Amino acid sequence: MAEWFQSLKDEFILNFIDDNRWLRLLKGLGITLEVTLFAVLIGIVLGIIVAAIRSTYDNTPNIKKKKGAGTFFLRLLNALCNIYLTVIRGTPVVVQLMIGYYVILASSTNKILVASIVFGVNSGAYLAEIFRSGISSIDKGQMEAGRSLGFNYAKTMIYIIIPQAFKNVLPAIANEFIVLLKETSVAGYVALEDLTKAADIIRGRTFSAFMPLFAIALIYLAVVMVLTWLVKKLERRLKNSER
């Protein structure tokens, strides 16, 4: 038993203490959180825009029979949104990441920016459906109330419908943040030194897989547990505010 503990201690020192390798994990965690945060913000903006377009299209009576520049533009935007959702949700995020880094944004040297944009675009496709369900959950009377106050359709959506929908789907958005945090573990495919890549680098230098991989598993688990606790606390606060 003593030999086992000594071996474990030596492994710990080799993987984390020597050459201050623990700092690499700390830096990788910071990059992971940074990419996740920016990606969620991009995803929220994209999700709201796509959800608003699709909800407007779905709630416009006889949209396919109506003529006019405005109607044609709405049909075009809805078609583009459907293509966006189909392509993004139908392809693996790691493939999207490599296409974004090596093809579309190949001229950029900022790996964090590229990863944030790609993960944000990916997250936006899923958040769009979350927001659309939130908009659908709002009573139609809210739209009529906004129009009776003198708001046009756009202002009613911006000031009345979307804020209420956002509140309804806020827990789901927080859960998407957790999912996205774990999805960023593939950022190493474009040589971005996130948490997973940092552990892989340590493994390659120490030829020890157990310690670094087990360590990042615990780090991811700890971060997800904290975020899950915050989501539950947020859900309780939202429920209390509705009473």
C-alpha positions, 0 to 999 in steps of 0.5 A, a space after each residue: 500500500 505504501 508503495 502504491 501511495 508513493 507511486 501515486 505521489 510520484 505520478 502527481 509530481 511528474 504531471 503537475 508539479 514538475 515544470 509547473 505543468 498545473 499552470 498549463 491546465 489552469 490556462 487551458 481552463 481559462 481558454 475553455 471558459 472564455 470560448 464557452 462564454 463568447 460562444 453562448 453570447 453569439 449563439 443567443 444573438 443568432 438564436 433570437 434573430 432566427 427564432 424571431 424570423 421563423 416565428 414571424 413566418 409561422 404566425 403570418 396568415 396565408 404567407 405563401 399566397 401573399 405577394 409583395 416585397 416584404 412577404 418575399 423577403 420574409 420567405 427568403 429569410 425563413 428559407 435561409 434560416 431553415 438551411 442554417 438549422 439543417 446544415 448546422 444541426 446535421 453536421 458534427 461540431 468538430 467538422 464545423 470547427 475544422 471547416 471554420 478554421 482551415 477554410 472559412 476563417 483560414 486568414 485569422 490567426 486568433 484561434 480563440 476568436 475562430 473557435 468562439 464564432 464556430 461554437 457560437 454559430 453551432 449553439 445558435 442553431 439549438 438556441 433558435 429552437 429554444 427561443 422559438 418554443 419560448 415565443 410560442 409559449 407566450 399568449 397571443 393576447 400579448 401581441 394584441 396588447 402591444 399592437 393596441 398600445 401603438 407598437 408595430 410588430 417589430 417593437 411588440 416582439 422586441 419590447 414585449 414578446 421576446 423579454 417574456 420568452 427569454 425569461 421562460 427559456 432562461 433555464 434551457 439557455 443555462 443548460 445549453 451553456 453547460 452542454 457547450 462547455 463540454 463540446 469545446 473539448 474538441 477545440 484541440 483539433 485546431 491546436 487551441 490549447 483548451 483544457 483537454 488539449 492541455 492535458 493531452 500535451 502533459 500526457 505526451 511529455 510525461 507518457 502518463 495518461 491516468 493523472 492528466 486525463 483524470 484531472 481534467 475529468 474532475 475539473 469538467 465535473 466540478 465546473 458542470 456541478 457548479 453551473 448545474 447548481 446555479 441553474 437550479 438556483 435560477 429556476 427557483 428564483 424564476 418560480 418565486 418571481 412568478 408567484 
